[in-house]
Structures are given as C-alpha cells and as structure tokens.
Amino acid sequence: MDRTWIRATRFSDEFTTGVDQFMSFVRDRFSSNDAIRCPCRNCLNQSSWSLKDVHDHVYLHGWSTTYTRWVHHGEDFDVDIVEFGEDENVPTYLGDVVDVEEPNNEDDHDLVEMIADLYTAIQQDGEQPMFVKVLEDAKHALCPGSVQSRFPFLVRLLHIKSYYRVSNIAFSAFLKLLSGSFPNCCLPDSYDKAKKYLKELGLGYELIDVCDNNCVLFHKGLEKHDICPKCKESRWVDGDAAKRIPKKILRYFPLIPRLKRMFANKATSEETRWHKDKRVAVENEMTHPADGLA
C-alpha cells in the first residue's frame, strides 16, 4: 500500500486522493455513527471523533507522519506498506521518523491555521460551525494541480482589491471573467458574493453613514435622519436623486465578535491568562519587595 502521500502538501491532488482512500478504508469497517480514532497531527490517535470530524481534522491539522500502518482502524500488521518515495531519504532511526515534517504550503498555511483554530474553538464550545462551506472549500485545491484552495484564493483577491483600491464594479467584472473562464473552480461572479466569505468567519464590517463634517454618525437614533443635527449639512451627495448616495461612510469592524473568537480557543485563553498572572506577579514584587531586598 502506497502511503507516501501522508507527507505531501495538504490540498494537493496526491494528499486529497490519499485521504479519500483512507476514508473509504474506514467506511468499509465502521458505520457512519461510529466514533473512530483521529490520525491528525493534533489528536495522534488519542481522541475519537465522528467520520466527518476526522476528515476535517486531517485536512486542517495535517496527517501524523508516523502513522503509516492503520492498525487503529482495522488494518493488519503484515500489510506491505510503502512509506517513502524513490527520491526521499529513508530515516535510519526513530528520531528521524519523529522529526519528519509536512512540507509547508506557504500560500495556504496561515489561513488554514486560522480556520483550524476557529474549528477547534467551536468544537470545544460544542457548537456547530457557521462556516461549513468555507471549511469545505479550504479542504480542496482550487483546481487540479493548484497549490491554493478556494478560500485563501478569494481572501487574497479581496486583499488586492483593497490594497490597490480597485472599484467594486471593476472587481466584479474581474471575478465574472475568472468564474466564466474557470468554471470548475466555482469562483463567485461578483464582489458581494466574495464578501460573504469574510462574513462567514465573522470578519465582515458594518457600513455607517457619517456627517460630511464628522459631527455625528447616522446610527441608532439617527439612522433615518437626512440632515446632520449639529451642522445642518445634508447626509446625501444629491438629496433629490432616486438612489441616495451618502457623502461619507465609516466601515465599522465590531470588536466583541473578534474578541470572542480570539479567546474561544482554550490554548489562546490559557496563554493570555499566564501572561497576565506573570505581569501581576512582577508588579506585586516591585510594589512589595521581599523582606531584606527593599
């Protein structure tokens, strides 16, 4: 059995085919309701999850490179396994095996780790992910042979749009061209559809009209006002036009959802707590030095 794929880059055709083979192997031996051991790099077969969760974990965290014989999933010990390709250096002792690292996909790595943290935090809270579609897109290559998945590709497109100040109309035309030229990639054909990806992860923003002189925000109690109550300036570029266009807009990124998402991860919360306790201890030591040291 060829197991060289476990060291391939995540989302590559080789890795995707290998994961599909593993899941097919598991489904032949377990029912859809069974919890099986997870061979991802985080769980290391120490935790059991549903088949779907195991499938997600393997893509998000990578495969444990030392688990080449699937004995925890019903495979015989005497099965002939091919762990290394012809151009790979075979390790000579156990330390080499433990230290083998998965090749980093520099294009996807940071974004995939972000999704993995969100997924882990949601699992710890026992909630259902709201970004299921994003998660599925992150597990598959954009197209055969691509080193990027759909989600990071769209995030980078949106970053380019913002950085170079591409208009919404021009960006939508660009997306329409891409989606029509590469239909198998399932790319959105408009700017509004692309923005939904950020909203799925809680990275969206609110648009709030602002007085042209920065007096007030047309928000909450002032949402329906057409004139600034302070300077009496009109809210609109052309107040008589059929489609009113605000003179100035504020893009508000809510802080609370971001803090909740950041500290929903147990590891992040514990690390933050440790730094806080350490800082308090140092401040107390400086304020009340130990006897004999004052």
Secondary structure by P-SEA (a helix, b strand, c coil): ccccccccccccaaaaaaaaaaaaaaaacccccbbbbbccccccccccccaaaaaaaaaacccccccccccccccccccccccccccccccccaaaaaacccccccccaaaaaaaaaaaaaaaaacccccaaaaaaaaaccccccccccaaaaaaaaaaaaaaacccaaaaaaaaaaaaaacccccccccccccaaaaaaaccbbbbbbbccccccccccccccccccccccccccccccccbbbbcccccccccaaaaaaaaccaaaaaaaaaaaaaaaaaaaaaaccccccc
